[in-house]
C-alpha cells in the first residue's frame, strides 16, 4: 500500500497556484488517502485502520517531506481532500 499512497501524494502536490504546502497539510493528505484505502477493506476494524494509518504516515514521512512539503497547494484542493469519498477521487478531482 505504501507505494500507491506515495504516488498519490506526489501527484497531488505537484500543482501550480495556491500556497506552499505545509507539513501538516501533507500529513493530512497522506492520512486521508491511507484511511480511504484501508476503509475499502471491510475486514479492517476502526482501531486497525488507525494503527495502519499511523504506520503509513511514519513510513512515508521522508517522501512526504521531499515530494509534498513546499509544493503549491490550494485551499480548494484541501477542502476536496477532506470531503473525498475515495482515494481515487482525490487524485481525479482534487488536484486538477
N, CA, C and O atoms as a GROMACS GRO file, in nm:
protein
  384
    1UNK      N    1   0.081  -0.119   0.000
    1UNK     CA    2   0.000   0.000   0.000
    1UNK      C    3   0.086   0.126   0.000
    1UNK      O    4   0.045   0.227  -0.057
    2UNK      N    5   0.204   0.123   0.062
    2UNK     CA    6   0.287   0.243   0.070
    2UNK      C    7   0.321   0.303  -0.066
    2UNK      O    8   0.310   0.424  -0.081
    3UNK      N    9   0.361   0.223  -0.166
    3UNK     CA   10   0.394   0.284  -0.295
    3UNK      C   11   0.275   0.358  -0.357
    3UNK      O   12   0.293   0.465  -0.416
    4UNK      N   13   0.156   0.302  -0.344
    4UNK     CA   14   0.039   0.367  -0.403
    4UNK      C   15   0.011   0.500  -0.334
    4UNK      O   16  -0.013   0.601  -0.401
    5UNK      N   17   0.015   0.502  -0.202
    5UNK     CA   18  -0.011   0.625  -0.128
    5UNK      C   19   0.096   0.728  -0.162
    5UNK      O   20   0.066   0.846  -0.180
    6UNK      N   21   0.221   0.684  -0.169
    6UNK     CA   22   0.331   0.775  -0.202
    6UNK      C   23   0.310   0.836  -0.340
    6UNK      O   24   0.328   0.957  -0.357
    7UNK      N   25   0.273   0.756  -0.437
    7UNK     CA   26   0.249   0.805  -0.573
    7UNK      C   27   0.135   0.906  -0.574
    7UNK      O   28   0.143   1.008  -0.642
    8UNK      N   29   0.031   0.880  -0.498
    8UNK     CA   30  -0.082   0.973  -0.493
    8UNK      C   31  -0.043   1.105  -0.431
    8UNK      O   32  -0.084   1.211  -0.478
    9UNK      N   33   0.038   1.100  -0.325
    9UNK     CA   34   0.081   1.224  -0.260
    9UNK      C   35   0.169   1.305  -0.355
    9UNK      O   36   0.154   1.427  -0.365
   10UNK      N   37   0.259   1.238  -0.424
   10UNK     CA   38   0.345   1.309  -0.520
   10UNK      C   39   0.261   1.374  -0.628
   10UNK      O   40   0.286   1.489  -0.664
   11UNK      N   41   0.165   1.303  -0.680
   11UNK     CA   42   0.081   1.356  -0.787
   11UNK      C   43  -0.006   1.471  -0.737
   11UNK      O   44  -0.026   1.570  -0.808
   12UNK      N   45  -0.055   1.459  -0.617
   12UNK     CA   46  -0.147   1.561  -0.567
   12UNK      C   47  -0.077   1.691  -0.533
   12UNK      O   48  -0.140   1.797  -0.539
   13UNK      N   49   0.049   1.687  -0.499
   13UNK     CA   50   0.117   1.807  -0.455
   13UNK      C   51   0.194   1.877  -0.567
   13UNK      O   52   0.265   1.975  -0.541
   14UNK      N   53   0.183   1.829  -0.687
   14UNK     CA   54   0.256   1.889  -0.798
   14UNK      C   55   0.171   1.993  -0.871
   14UNK      O   56   0.177   2.002  -0.994
   15UNK      N   57   0.094   2.069  -0.798
   15UNK     CA   58   0.002   2.164  -0.858
   15UNK      C   59   0.059   2.305  -0.858
   15UNK      O   60   0.156   2.333  -0.788
   16UNK      N   61  -0.001   2.393  -0.939
   16UNK     CA   62   0.050   2.526  -0.962
   16UNK      C   63   0.016   2.631  -0.859
   16UNK      O   64   0.098   2.655  -0.770
   17UNK      N   65  -0.099   2.695  -0.865
   17UNK     CA   66  -0.135   2.811  -0.782
   17UNK      C   67  -0.152   2.773  -0.636
   17UNK      O   68  -0.141   2.656  -0.599
   18UNK      N   69  -0.178   2.872  -0.555
   18UNK     CA   70  -0.203   2.845  -0.414
   18UNK      C   71  -0.088   2.890  -0.328
   18UNK      O   72  -0.027   2.994  -0.354
   19UNK      N   73  -0.059   2.814  -0.226
   19UNK     CA   74   0.047   2.845  -0.131
   19UNK      C   75   0.135   2.722  -0.113
   19UNK      O   76   0.094   2.612  -0.150
   20UNK      N   77   0.254   2.738  -0.058
   20UNK     CA   78   0.339   2.621  -0.033
   20UNK      C   79   0.273   2.529   0.071
   20UNK      O   80   0.231   2.575   0.178
   21UNK      N   81   0.264   2.402   0.040
   21UNK     CA   82   0.203   2.305   0.130
   21UNK      C   83   0.286   2.292   0.258
   21UNK      O   84   0.409   2.284   0.254
   22UNK      N   85   0.216   2.291   0.369
   22UNK     CA   86   0.283   2.273   0.498
   22UNK      C   87   0.296   2.125   0.529
   22UNK      O   88   0.231   2.040   0.467
   23UNK      N   89   0.380   2.095   0.626
   23UNK     CA   90   0.393   1.957   0.672
   23UNK      C   91   0.257   1.905   0.720
   23UNK      O   92   0.221   1.791   0.692
   24UNK      N   93   0.184   1.989   0.791
   24UNK     CA   94   0.053   1.949   0.843
   24UNK      C   95  -0.043   1.914   0.729
   24UNK      O   96  -0.114   1.814   0.737
   25UNK      N   97  -0.045   1.995   0.624
   25UNK     CA   98  -0.133   1.967   0.510
   25UNK      C   99  -0.093   1.838   0.441
   25UNK      O  100  -0.178   1.758   0.403
   26UNK      N  101   0.037   1.818   0.423
   26UNK     CA  102   0.084   1.695   0.358
   26UNK      C  103   0.051   1.572   0.441
   26UNK      O  104   0.012   1.468   0.387
   27UNK      N  105   0.066   1.583   0.572
   27UNK     CA  106   0.029   1.472   0.660
   27UNK      C  107  -0.121   1.444   0.651
   27UNK      O  108  -0.163   1.329   0.653
   28UNK      N  109  -0.200   1.549   0.640
   28UNK     CA  110  -0.344   1.532   0.628
   28UNK      C  111  -0.380   1.459   0.498
   28UNK      O  112  -0.468   1.373   0.497
   29UNK      N  113  -0.312   1.494   0.390
   29UNK     CA  114  -0.337   1.426   0.261
   29UNK      C  115  -0.302   1.278   0.272
   29UNK      O  116  -0.381   1.192   0.232
   30UNK      N  117  -0.184   1.249   0.327
   30UNK     CA  118  -0.142   1.108   0.344
   30UNK      C  119  -0.243   1.034   0.430
   30UNK      O  120  -0.283   0.922   0.397
   31UNK      N  121  -0.283   1.094   0.541
   31UNK     CA  122  -0.377   1.030   0.632
   31UNK      C  123  -0.511   1.002   0.564
   31UNK      O  124  -0.568   0.894   0.580
   32UNK      N  125  -0.560   1.099   0.489
   32UNK     CA  126  -0.691   1.083   0.422
   32UNK      C  127  -0.685   0.973   0.317
   32UNK      O  128  -0.774   0.889   0.310
   33UNK      N  129  -0.579   0.974   0.235
   33UNK     CA  130  -0.566   0.871   0.132
   33UNK      C  131  -0.553   0.733   0.196
   33UNK      O  132  -0.621   0.639   0.154
   34UNK      N  133  -0.467   0.721   0.296
   34UNK     CA  134  -0.447   0.592   0.362
   34UNK      C  135  -0.577   0.544   0.428
   34UNK      O  136  -0.611   0.426   0.418
   35UNK      N  137  -0.647   0.634   0.494
   35UNK     CA  138  -0.772   0.596   0.560
   35UNK      C  139  -0.875   0.547   0.458
   35UNK      O  140  -0.938   0.444   0.479
   36UNK      N  141  -0.890   0.620   0.350
   36UNK     CA  142  -0.988   0.580   0.248
   36UNK      C  143  -0.951   0.444   0.187
   36UNK      O  144  -1.039   0.361   0.162
   37UNK      N  145  -0.823   0.422   0.164
   37UNK     CA  146  -0.780   0.294   0.108
   37UNK      C  147  -0.806   0.180   0.206
   37UNK      O  148  -0.855   0.074   0.167
   38UNK      N  149  -0.773   0.201   0.332
   38UNK     CA  150  -0.790   0.096   0.432
   38UNK      C  151  -0.936   0.068   0.462
   38UNK      O  152  -0.973  -0.046   0.491
   39UNK      N  153  -1.020   0.171   0.456
   39UNK     CA  154  -1.162   0.151   0.483
   39UNK      C  155  -1.233   0.074   0.373
   39UNK      O  156  -1.344   0.024   0.394
   40UNK      N  157  -1.170   0.062   0.256
   40UNK     CA  158  -1.230  -0.017   0.148
   40UNK      C  159  -1.239  -0.164   0.187
   40UNK      O  160  -1.327  -0.236   0.141
   41UNK      N  161  -1.147  -0.208   0.272
   41UNK     CA  162  -1.145  -0.348   0.317
   41UNK      C  163  -1.233  -0.360   0.441
   41UNK      O  164  -1.197  -0.312   0.548
   42UNK      N  165  -1.347  -0.423   0.426
   42UNK     CA  166  -1.442  -0.434   0.536
   42UNK      C  167  -1.389  -0.519   0.652
   42UNK      O  168  -1.449  -0.519   0.759
   43UNK      N  169  -1.278  -0.589   0.633
   43UNK     CA  170  -1.219  -0.669   0.739
   43UNK      C  171  -1.140  -0.585   0.839
   43UNK      O  172  -1.104  -0.633   0.946
   44UNK      N  173  -1.113  -0.460   0.804
   44UNK     CA  174  -1.037  -0.372   0.892
   44UNK      C  175  -1.130  -0.308   0.996
   44UNK      O  176  -1.232  -0.250   0.961
   45UNK      N  177  -1.092  -0.320   1.122
   45UNK     CA  178  -1.167  -0.253   1.228
   45UNK      C  179  -1.119  -0.108   1.236
   45UNK      O  180  -1.010  -0.076   1.189
   46UNK      N  181  -1.200  -0.020   1.293
   46UNK     CA  182  -1.157   0.120   1.307
   46UNK      C  183  -1.022   0.132   1.381
   46UNK      O  184  -0.939   0.216   1.346
   47UNK      N  185  -1.002   0.050   1.482
   47UNK     CA  186  -0.876   0.053   1.557
   47UNK      C  187  -0.760   0.011   1.468
   47UNK      O  188  -0.652   0.070   1.472
   48UNK      N  189  -0.783  -0.093   1.387
   48UNK     CA  190  -0.681  -0.141   1.295
   48UNK      C  191  -0.649  -0.035   1.189
   48UNK      O  192  -0.532  -0.015   1.154
   49UNK      N  193  -0.752   0.032   1.139
   49UNK     CA  194  -0.731   0.137   1.038
   49UNK      C  195  -0.644   0.247   1.098
   49UNK      O  196  -0.550   0.293   1.034
   50UNK      N  197  -0.675   0.290   1.218
   50UNK     CA  198  -0.598   0.396   1.282
   50UNK      C  199  -0.452   0.359   1.299
   50UNK      O  200  -0.363   0.440   1.273
   51UNK      N  201  -0.426   0.236   1.341
   51UNK     CA  202  -0.288   0.191   1.359
   51UNK      C  203  -0.215   0.184   1.224
   51UNK      O  204  -0.099   0.222   1.214
   52UNK      N  205  -0.284   0.136   1.123
   52UNK     CA  206  -0.222   0.125   0.991
   52UNK      C  207  -0.197   0.262   0.929
   52UNK      O  208  -0.098   0.282   0.859
   53UNK      N  209  -0.286   0.356   0.953
   53UNK     CA  210  -0.267   0.493   0.903
   53UNK      C  211  -0.143   0.553   0.969
   53UNK      O  212  -0.061   0.615   0.901
   54UNK      N  213  -0.129   0.535   1.100
   54UNK     CA  214  -0.011   0.586   1.170
   54UNK      C  215   0.116   0.524   1.114
   54UNK      O  216   0.217   0.592   1.095
   55UNK      N  217   0.112   0.394   1.089
   55UNK     CA  218   0.227   0.323   1.032
   55UNK      C  219   0.260   0.377   0.892
   55UNK      O  220   0.377   0.396   0.859
   56UNK      N  221   0.158   0.402   0.813
   56UNK     CA  222   0.177   0.454   0.678
   56UNK      C  223   0.239   0.594   0.684
   56UNK      O  224   0.332   0.624   0.610
   57UNK      N  225   0.189   0.678   0.772
   57UNK     CA  226   0.243   0.814   0.786
   57UNK      C  227   0.391   0.810   0.825
   57UNK      O  228   0.471   0.887   0.771
   58UNK      N  229   0.428   0.723   0.916
   58UNK     CA  230   0.568   0.711   0.958
   58UNK      C  231   0.655   0.661   0.842
   58UNK      O  232   0.765   0.712   0.820
   59UNK      N  233   0.604   0.562   0.770
   59UNK     CA  234   0.682   0.505   0.660
   59UNK      C  235   0.702   0.605   0.546
   59UNK      O  236   0.806   0.604   0.479
   60UNK      N  237   0.604   0.692   0.526
   60UNK     CA  238   0.610   0.786   0.415
   60UNK      C  239   0.666   0.923   0.455
   60UNK      O  240   0.677   1.011   0.370
   61UNK      N  241   0.701   0.942   0.580
   61UNK     CA  242   0.747   1.073   0.626
   61UNK      C  243   0.860   1.131   0.542
   61UNK      O  244   0.853   1.248   0.505
   62UNK      N  245   0.964   1.054   0.511
   62UNK     CA  246   1.072   1.114   0.429
   62UNK      C  247   1.024   1.157   0.291
   62UNK      O  248   1.061   1.264   0.243
   63UNK      N  249   0.942   1.075   0.227
   63UNK     CA  250   0.891   1.111   0.095
   63UNK      C  251   0.793   1.228   0.102
   63UNK      O  252   0.790   1.312   0.012
   64UNK      N  253   0.715   1.232   0.208
   64UNK     CA  254   0.620   1.342   0.224
   64UNK      C  255   0.695   1.474   0.232
   64UNK      O  256   0.656   1.572   0.170
   65UNK      N  257   0.801   1.475   0.309
   65UNK     CA  258   0.880   1.597   0.322
   65UNK      C  259   0.940   1.637   0.188
   65UNK      O  260   0.937   1.755   0.151
   66UNK      N  261   0.992   1.541   0.115
   66UNK     CA  262   1.060   1.570  -0.011
   66UNK      C  263   0.962   1.601  -0.124
   66UNK      O  264   0.987   1.694  -0.202
   67UNK      N  265   0.855   1.528  -0.135
   67UNK     CA  266   0.766   1.536  -0.252
   67UNK      C  267   0.642   1.620  -0.232
   67UNK      O  268   0.569   1.643  -0.328
   68UNK      N  269   0.615   1.665  -0.112
   68UNK     CA  270   0.491   1.738  -0.087
   68UNK      C  271   0.514   1.873  -0.019
   68UNK      O  272   0.469   1.975  -0.070
   69UNK      N  273   0.584   1.874   0.093
   69UNK     CA  274   0.602   1.997   0.169
   69UNK      C  275   0.671   2.102   0.081
   69UNK      O  276   0.776   2.077   0.022
   70UNK      N  277   0.608   2.218   0.074
   70UNK     CA  278   0.662   2.328  -0.004
   70UNK      C  279   0.609   2.337  -0.146
   70UNK      O  280   0.624   2.440  -0.212
   71UNK      N  281   0.546   2.230  -0.194
   71UNK     CA  282   0.484   2.233  -0.327
   71UNK      C  283   0.357   2.316  -0.318
   71UNK      O  284   0.300   2.332  -0.210
   72UNK      N  285   0.312   2.369  -0.429
   72UNK     CA  286   0.194   2.456  -0.431
   72UNK      C  287   0.066   2.375  -0.409
   72UNK      O  288   0.048   2.268  -0.466
   73UNK      N  289  -0.021   2.431  -0.326
   73UNK     CA  290  -0.150   2.367  -0.298
   73UNK      C  291  -0.253   2.477  -0.272
   73UNK      O  292  -0.219   2.584  -0.223
   74UNK      N  293  -0.377   2.450  -0.305
   74UNK     CA  294  -0.483   2.548  -0.284
   74UNK      C  295  -0.576   2.504  -0.171
   74UNK      O  296  -0.581   2.386  -0.136
   75UNK      N  297  -0.648   2.599  -0.116
   75UNK     CA  298  -0.746   2.566  -0.013
   75UNK      C  299  -0.859   2.483  -0.072
   75UNK      O  300  -0.914   2.396  -0.005
   76UNK      N  301  -0.893   2.509  -0.199
   76UNK     CA  302  -0.996   2.430  -0.267
   76UNK      C  303  -0.953   2.284  -0.274
   76UNK      O  304  -1.034   2.194  -0.252
   77UNK      N  305  -0.827   2.260  -0.304
   77UNK     CA  306  -0.777   2.122  -0.312
   77UNK      C  307  -0.784   2.055  -0.176
   77UNK      O  308  -0.821   1.937  -0.167
   78UNK      N  309  -0.750   2.127  -0.069
   78UNK     CA  310  -0.756   2.069   0.064
   78UNK      C  311  -0.899   2.039   0.105
   78UNK      O  312  -0.925   1.936   0.166
   79UNK      N  313  -0.993   2.127   0.072
   79UNK     CA  314  -1.134   2.101   0.102
   79UNK      C  315  -1.182   1.977   0.027
   79UNK      O  316  -1.258   1.896   0.080
   80UNK      N  317  -1.138   1.963  -0.097
   80UNK     CA  318  -1.174   1.846  -0.177
   80UNK      C  319  -1.120   1.718  -0.112
   80UNK      O  320  -1.191   1.618  -0.103
   81UNK      N  321  -0.994   1.722  -0.066
   81UNK     CA  322  -0.935   1.606   0.003
   81UNK      C  323  -1.019   1.569   0.125
   81UNK      O  324  -1.047   1.452   0.148
   82UNK      N  325  -1.058   1.668   0.199
   82UNK     CA  326  -1.134   1.643   0.322
   82UNK      C  327  -1.272   1.584   0.297
   82UNK      O  328  -1.323   1.510   0.380
   83UNK      N  329  -1.330   1.614   0.184
   83UNK     CA  330  -1.465   1.564   0.156
   83UNK      C  331  -1.468   1.445   0.060
   83UNK      O  332  -1.575   1.390   0.034
   84UNK      N  333  -1.355   1.405   0.009
   84UNK     CA  334  -1.349   1.294  -0.087
   84UNK      C  335  -1.401   1.165  -0.026
   84UNK      O  336  -1.381   1.137   0.092
   85UNK      N  337  -1.468   1.086  -0.109
   85UNK     CA  338  -1.523   0.958  -0.065
   85UNK      C  339  -1.432   0.841  -0.103
   85UNK      O  340  -1.454   0.728  -0.057
   86UNK      N  341  -1.329   0.868  -0.186
   86UNK     CA  342  -1.234   0.763  -0.224
   86UNK      C  343  -1.098   0.826  -0.253
   86UNK      O  344  -1.089   0.945  -0.285
   87UNK      N  345  -0.995   0.745  -0.242
   87UNK     CA  346  -0.862   0.796  -0.274
   87UNK      C  347  -0.851   0.830  -0.423
   87UNK      O  348  -0.781   0.925  -0.460
   88UNK      N  349  -0.919   0.756  -0.505
   88UNK     CA  350  -0.918   0.786  -0.649
   88UNK      C  351  -0.982   0.920  -0.678
   88UNK      O  352  -0.939   0.991  -0.768
   89UNK      N  353  -1.085   0.955  -0.602
   89UNK     CA  354  -1.148   1.086  -0.619
   89UNK      C  355  -1.049   1.197  -0.586
   89UNK      O  356  -1.050   1.302  -0.651
   90UNK      N  357  -0.964   1.176  -0.488
   90UNK     CA  358  -0.864   1.275  -0.453
   90UNK      C  359  -0.772   1.299  -0.573
   90UNK      O  360  -0.746   1.414  -0.609
   91UNK      N  361  -0.726   1.192  -0.634
   91UNK     CA  362  -0.637   1.205  -0.749
   91UNK      C  363  -0.709   1.264  -0.869
   91UNK      O  364  -0.656   1.353  -0.936
   92UNK      N  365  -0.829   1.217  -0.896
   92UNK     CA  366  -0.902   1.257  -1.017
   92UNK      C  367  -0.962   1.397  -1.006
   92UNK      O  368  -0.965   1.469  -1.106
   93UNK      N  369  -1.010   1.437  -0.889
   93UNK     CA  370  -1.086   1.560  -0.876
   93UNK      C  371  -1.018   1.672  -0.800
   93UNK      O  372  -1.036   1.790  -0.833
   94UNK      N  373  -0.940   1.639  -0.701
   94UNK     CA  374  -0.890   1.742  -0.610
   94UNK      C  375  -0.769   1.819  -0.662
   94UNK      O  376  -0.746   1.933  -0.622
   95UNK      N  377  -0.692   1.760  -0.748
   95UNK     CA  378  -0.567   1.823  -0.789
   95UNK      C  379  -0.554   1.839  -0.939
   95UNK      O  380  -0.447   1.818  -0.996
   96UNK      N  381  -0.664   1.877  -1.001
   96UNK     CA  382  -0.662   1.903  -1.146
   96UNK      C  383  -0.675   2.049  -1.171
   96UNK      O  384  -0.675   2.092  -1.286
   0.00000   0.00000   0.00000
